[in-house]
Amino acid sequence: MSHEIKIPAVGESVTSGQIAKWHFADGANVTKGDVLITLETDKVAAEICADVSGVLRIQKQEGEDVDVGSVVGLIEEGAAAPAPAAAAPAPAPKPAKAETPKAAAKAAKVETPAPVVVEAPKPAPAPAPAPAVAATPSGDRVTRKKMSPLRRKIADQLVNAQHTAAILTTFNECDMSAVMALRSKLQDSFVAKHGVKLGFMSFFVKAVVDALKAVPQVNVRVEGDEIVSQHFYDVGVAVGTERGLVVPVLRDADKKSFGEIEKDILGYAGKAKNGQLQLADLTGGVFTISNGGVYGSMLSTPIINPPQSAILGMHSIMQRPIAVDGQVVIRPMMYLALSYDHRVVDGKEAVTFLVRVKDCIENPARLLVGA
């Protein structure tokens, strides 16, 4: 009996996907519960497992686009993959028949050639000239592959953001000395208590929440001809993966401690690396933070993540000379960039928001006492 392998529904708005990988070869024995397929959609990667045991028959290959509900293979229940046939033993060579002396002499007499005239060997023909090396075809110099559904979704969303929003970016810089000193002082006790390291991202998440509360005009989204004000603080943190950029969301970041935020970020990073993010992990954010500094970026203009109205870009920490109280000193500085939708966020509000983030990072005690 054959059991169909169908593409299941993996999300409310997901109608198709791409077969990223078959984990077994065609004709292999599989057991109920084995992961057969990694399916990539425009939002998440999903694993499809075997419902029964038997022999796998693949009908759709890796890289093919498939719709939800379509049949991509079969499992033949009760069948077993044929074992490789054993090689038949080679027949033993027959012993040579002994010849009588008389027969041997006769054979020698018959095989003795008569004298003949030996011709001089003819000279070998000259080798043909080597053909000229042709230019390498373009197909050997490039590799083509289809965009994954996630990459197509990212491309469409970024282009859509550029076409529908009036994106403007404002910049500032912040002195990271206070955060770095506090982080260094508390790191050991923080790890002992929470089991994770205290990173910079949790400070920025808390600073963004503080700034959203101080400047609520940034915590909005556009729906048609309406402006929707949001009174919650689900902050997205952009994570780069081999499949592309994903933005898992930290729910109710205003109610979470630094330790809870760091644990959430670490958990999302692991799920993103293993392709285990769910649709619910990626939806509903009100604001996004992107840290290009981990890759060495010194300055950038991030693109907002629709339908959100703003995004904060973090960058590399660089030792730079700055003026403090009339003196030139060297400090660890980071450039900050806030891109925002100018249709609903005015310049004054955007600059005020970014200055508030800067103040919270330069004076992290603000985050503790709400000053």
C-alpha positions as CSV (number, residue, x, y, z in Angstrom):
1,M,0.0,0.0,0.0
2,S,1.3,3.4,-1.0
3,H,1.0,6.4,1.4
4,E,1.1,9.9,-0.2
5,I,3.5,12.6,1.1
6,K,1.6,15.9,1.0
7,I,2.7,19.4,1.7
8,P,0.9,20.4,4.9
9,A,-0.4,23.9,5.8
10,V,2.4,25.6,7.8
11,G,0.8,29.0,8.4
12,E,-2.4,30.9,7.8
13,S,-1.1,33.0,4.9
14,V,1.4,30.4,3.5
15,T,0.1,28.8,0.2
16,S,3.3,27.4,-1.3
17,G,6.9,26.6,-0.6
18,Q,10.1,25.2,-2.0
19,I,11.7,21.8,-1.3
20,A,15.0,22.8,0.2
21,K,16.2,19.3,1.0
22,W,15.2,15.6,0.9
23,H,16.8,13.9,3.9
24,F,16.7,10.5,2.3
25,A,17.4,9.3,-1.2
26,D,14.8,7.8,-3.5
27,G,14.3,4.1,-2.6
28,A,15.6,4.4,0.9
29,N,13.9,2.7,3.9
30,V,12.3,5.3,6.2
31,T,10.7,4.9,9.6
32,K,7.6,6.7,10.9
33,G,8.7,10.0,12.5
34,D,11.8,10.4,10.3
35,V,12.3,13.9,8.9
36,L,11.8,13.6,5.2
37,I,11.8,17.1,3.8
38,T,12.9,20.6,4.8
39,L,10.4,23.0,3.2
40,E,11.2,26.7,2.8
41,T,8.4,29.2,2.7
42,D,8.4,33.0,2.5
43,K,8.3,33.1,6.3
44,V,9.6,30.0,7.9
45,A,11.3,26.7,7.3
46,A,9.2,23.6,8.1
47,E,10.1,19.9,8.5
48,I,7.8,17.2,7.1
49,C,8.0,13.9,8.8
50,A,7.1,10.4,7.6
51,D,3.6,9.2,8.8
52,V,4.4,5.6,8.1
53,S,7.3,3.3,7.6
54,G,8.3,1.9,4.2
55,V,10.3,2.7,1.1
56,L,10.5,6.3,-0.1
57,R,9.6,7.2,-3.7
58,I,10.4,10.8,-4.5
59,Q,8.2,12.6,-7.1
60,K,9.3,16.3,-6.6
61,Q,13.0,17.2,-6.5
62,E,14.9,19.6,-4.4
63,G,14.5,23.2,-5.5
64,E,11.0,22.7,-6.9
65,D,8.2,25.0,-5.9
66,V,5.2,23.1,-4.4
67,D,1.7,24.2,-3.3
68,V,0.2,23.3,0.0
69,G,-1.7,20.0,-0.4
70,S,0.3,18.8,-3.4
71,V,1.8,15.3,-3.4
72,V,5.6,15.3,-3.5
73,G,6.3,11.6,-3.0
74,L,5.1,8.2,-1.8
75,I,5.9,5.8,1.0
76,E,5.4,2.1,0.1
77,E,4.3,0.5,3.3
78,G,5.6,-3.0,4.1
79,A,8.1,-2.8,1.3
80,A,11.9,-3.0,1.8
81,A,14.6,-1.5,-0.3
82,P,16.3,-4.3,-2.3
83,A,19.6,-5.4,-0.8
84,P,22.6,-5.2,-3.2
85,A,23.1,-8.6,-5.0
86,A,26.2,-10.5,-4.0
87,A,28.7,-10.9,-6.8
88,A,28.8,-14.5,-8.2
89,P,32.1,-16.3,-7.7
90,A,34.3,-16.4,-10.7
91,P,34.7,-19.9,-12.2
92,A,37.9,-21.7,-11.4
93,P,40.3,-21.8,-14.4
94,K,40.5,-25.2,-16.1
95,P,43.9,-26.9,-15.9
96,A,45.9,-26.9,-19.1
97,K,45.9,-30.3,-20.9
98,A,49.3,-31.9,-21.0
99,E,50.7,-32.4,-24.5
100,T,52.6,-35.5,-25.6
101,P,56.2,-34.9,-26.8
102,K,55.1,-35.9,-30.4
103,A,52.3,-33.4,-30.5
104,A,54.5,-30.7,-29.1
105,A,57.1,-31.3,-31.8
106,K,54.4,-31.3,-34.5
107,A,53.0,-28.0,-33.2
108,A,56.5,-26.4,-33.2
109,K,57.0,-27.6,-36.8
110,V,53.7,-26.1,-37.9
111,E,54.2,-22.8,-36.1
112,T,57.7,-22.2,-37.5
113,P,57.4,-19.4,-40.1
114,A,59.1,-19.5,-43.4
115,P,61.8,-16.8,-44.0
116,V,60.3,-13.6,-45.3
117,V,61.4,-10.1,-46.4
118,V,61.2,-7.6,-43.5
119,E,60.0,-4.1,-44.5
120,A,61.5,-1.0,-43.0
121,P,59.1,0.6,-40.5
122,K,57.3,3.6,-41.9
123,P,57.8,6.9,-40.1
124,A,55.0,7.9,-37.7
125,P,52.7,10.7,-38.9
126,A,53.5,14.1,-37.5
127,P,51.1,15.0,-34.6
128,A,48.2,17.4,-35.5
129,P,48.6,20.9,-34.1
130,A,46.9,21.5,-30.8
131,P,43.6,23.3,-31.2
132,A,43.5,26.9,-30.0
133,V,42.0,27.2,-26.5
134,A,38.5,28.5,-26.7
135,A,37.1,31.1,-24.4
136,T,35.4,29.6,-21.3
137,P,31.6,29.7,-21.9
138,S,29.7,32.0,-19.5
139,G,27.9,29.0,-18.1
140,D,31.2,27.8,-16.5
141,R,31.8,31.1,-14.9
142,V,28.5,31.7,-13.1
143,T,26.1,29.6,-11.1
144,R,22.3,30.1,-11.3
145,K,19.8,29.0,-8.7
146,K,16.3,30.1,-7.9
147,M,15.6,32.5,-5.1
148,S,14.3,30.8,-2.1
149,P,10.7,31.8,-1.0
150,L,12.2,33.7,2.0
151,R,14.6,35.6,-0.2
152,R,11.8,36.5,-2.7
153,K,9.7,37.7,0.2
154,I,12.6,39.8,1.6
155,A,13.1,41.3,-1.9
156,D,9.4,42.1,-2.4
157,Q,9.1,43.6,1.1
158,L,12.1,45.8,0.8
159,V,11.1,47.1,-2.7
160,N,7.6,47.6,-1.4
161,A,8.9,49.6,1.5
162,Q,10.9,51.8,-0.9
163,H,7.9,52.4,-3.1
164,T,5.2,53.0,-0.5
165,A,6.9,54.7,2.4
166,A,8.6,58.1,2.5
167,I,11.8,56.9,4.1
168,L,14.2,59.4,5.7
169,T,17.2,58.6,7.9
170,T,18.6,60.7,10.8
171,F,21.9,60.0,12.4
172,N,23.6,60.5,15.8
173,E,26.4,58.9,17.8
174,C,26.7,57.6,21.3
175,D,29.5,57.1,23.7
176,M,29.5,53.4,24.8
177,S,31.9,54.0,27.8
178,A,29.2,53.7,30.5
179,V,27.5,50.7,29.1
180,M,30.8,48.9,28.5
181,A,31.9,49.7,32.1
182,L,28.6,48.5,33.5
183,R,28.6,45.4,31.4
184,S,32.2,44.5,32.4
185,K,31.5,45.1,36.1
186,L,28.3,43.0,36.2
187,Q,29.1,40.3,33.7
188,D,30.2,37.5,36.1
189,S,27.3,37.9,38.5
190,F,24.9,38.3,35.5
191,V,26.1,35.0,34.0
192,A,25.9,33.2,37.4
193,K,22.3,34.4,37.9
194,H,20.9,34.1,34.4
195,G,23.1,31.6,32.6
196,V,23.7,33.9,29.6
197,K,26.0,36.8,28.9
198,L,25.0,40.4,29.2
199,G,25.2,41.8,25.7
200,F,24.7,45.3,24.2
201,M,21.4,44.4,22.5
202,S,19.4,44.2,25.7
203,F,20.5,47.7,26.6
204,F,19.3,48.9,23.2
205,V,16.0,47.0,23.4
206,K,15.4,48.7,26.8
207,A,16.5,52.1,25.4
208,V,14.1,51.7,22.4
209,V,11.2,50.9,24.7
210,D,12.0,53.9,26.8
211,A,12.1,56.1,23.6
212,L,8.8,54.7,22.3
213,K,7.1,55.6,25.5
214,A,8.7,59.1,25.4
215,V,7.8,59.6,21.8
216,P,4.7,57.5,21.1
217,Q,4.3,59.1,17.6
218,V,7.0,56.6,16.4
219,N,5.0,53.6,17.7
220,V,2.4,53.7,14.9
221,R,1.6,52.0,11.6
222,V,-0.3,52.9,8.5
223,E,-3.4,50.9,7.4
224,G,-4.9,52.4,4.3
225,D,-5.7,56.0,5.1
226,E,-5.6,55.4,8.9
227,I,-2.8,55.8,11.4
228,V,-2.9,53.0,14.0
229,S,-1.3,53.9,17.4
230,Q,0.2,50.9,19.2
231,H,0.3,50.7,23.0
232,F,2.5,47.7,23.4
233,Y,6.2,47.1,22.9
234,D,6.9,44.0,20.8
235,V,10.4,44.8,19.5
236,G,11.9,42.9,16.5
237,V,15.6,42.1,16.4
238,A,17.0,41.4,12.9
239,V,19.1,38.2,12.7
240,G,21.1,37.2,9.7
241,T,21.0,33.5,8.6
242,E,22.2,31.4,5.7
243,R,18.6,31.6,4.3
244,G,18.4,35.3,4.6
245,L,17.4,38.1,7.1
246,V,14.7,37.2,9.7
247,V,13.3,39.4,12.4
248,P,12.0,37.5,15.4
249,V,10.0,39.5,17.9
250,L,10.6,40.0,21.6
251,R,7.1,40.1,23.1
252,D,6.3,42.7,25.7
253,A,9.9,43.9,25.9
254,D,8.8,46.6,28.4
255,K,7.9,43.9,31.0
256,K,11.0,41.8,30.6
257,S,14.3,41.9,32.5
258,F,17.7,42.2,30.9
259,G,18.2,38.5,31.6
260,E,14.9,37.5,30.0
261,I,15.7,39.6,26.9
262,E,19.2,38.0,26.5
263,K,17.7,34.5,26.9
264,D,15.0,35.3,24.2
265,I,17.6,36.7,21.8
266,L,19.9,33.6,22.3
267,G,16.9,31.3,21.9
268,Y,15.8,33.0,18.6
269,A,19.4,32.9,17.3
270,G,19.5,29.1,17.8
271,K,16.1,28.6,16.2
272,A,17.1,30.8,13.3
273,K,20.3,28.9,12.7
274,N,18.5,25.5,12.8
275,G,15.6,26.7,10.6
276,Q,13.1,26.2,13.5
277,L,11.5,29.7,13.7
278,Q,7.8,29.6,13.6
279,L,5.5,32.1,11.9
280,A,4.3,33.4,15.3
281,D,8.0,34.2,16.1
282,L,8.2,36.7,13.2
283,T,4.9,38.6,13.2
284,G,3.4,41.5,15.1
285,G,6.5,43.7,15.9
286,V,6.1,47.4,16.3
287,F,9.7,48.4,15.8
288,T,12.9,46.8,14.6
289,I,16.6,46.9,15.7
290,S,19.3,45.9,13.2
291,N,22.9,45.5,14.2
292,G,25.2,45.8,11.2
293,G,28.1,46.4,13.6
294,V,28.6,42.7,14.2
295,Y,29.7,42.5,10.5
296,G,31.9,45.6,10.7
297,S,29.5,48.2,9.3
298,M,30.4,51.7,10.4
299,L,27.4,53.5,9.0
300,S,24.2,52.6,7.1
301,T,20.7,53.6,6.2
302,P,18.4,50.7,7.3
303,I,15.1,50.1,5.5
304,I,12.0,50.0,7.6
305,N,10.2,46.7,8.0
306,P,6.5,47.3,6.9
307,P,4.0,48.0,8.3
308,Q,6.3,49.4,11.0
309,S,7.2,53.1,10.8
310,A,10.8,53.1,12.0
311,I,14.0,51.0,12.4
312,L,17.1,51.6,14.5
313,G,20.5,50.7,13.0
314,M,23.4,49.9,15.3
315,H,27.0,50.0,14.0
316,S,30.6,49.1,15.0
317,I,32.1,50.5,18.1
318,M,35.2,52.5,17.2
319,Q,37.7,54.3,19.3
320,R,37.5,57.9,18.1
321,P,38.7,61.3,19.4
322,I,35.8,63.5,20.7
323,A,35.6,66.7,22.7
324,V,34.6,66.3,26.4
325,D,34.5,69.4,28.6
326,G,36.9,71.3,26.2
327,Q,39.4,68.4,26.1
328,V,40.0,65.9,23.3
329,V,39.7,62.4,24.6
330,I,39.5,58.9,23.0
331,R,36.2,57.1,23.6
332,P,34.4,54.0,22.2
333,M,31.8,55.5,19.9
334,M,29.0,54.0,17.9
335,Y,27.0,55.7,15.1
336,L,23.2,55.3,15.3
337,A,20.8,55.6,12.4
338,L,17.1,55.9,12.6
339,S,15.1,55.4,9.4
340,Y,11.5,56.4,9.6
341,D,8.4,56.8,7.5
342,H,8.1,60.6,7.0
343,R,4.4,60.2,6.1
344,V,3.5,59.6,9.8
345,V,6.7,60.5,11.7
346,D,7.9,64.1,11.6
347,G,11.6,65.1,11.7
348,K,11.2,66.6,15.2
349,E,9.8,63.3,16.6
350,A,12.4,61.2,14.9
351,V,15.3,63.2,16.2
352,T,13.8,63.4,19.7
353,F,13.4,59.6,19.6
354,L,17.0,59.0,18.6
355,V,18.4,61.5,21.1
356,R,16.5,59.7,23.8
357,V,18.0,56.4,22.8
358,K,21.5,58.0,22.9
359,D,20.8,59.4,26.4
360,C,19.7,56.0,27.7
361,I,22.9,54.3,26.4
362,E,25.2,57.0,27.6
363,N,23.4,57.1,31.0
364,P,22.2,53.5,31.5
365,A,21.0,54.4,35.1
366,R,18.0,56.0,33.3
367,L,16.9,52.5,32.3
368,L,16.8,51.4,35.9
369,V,15.0,54.4,37.5
370,G,13.0,55.6,34.5
371,A,14.4,59.1,34.6
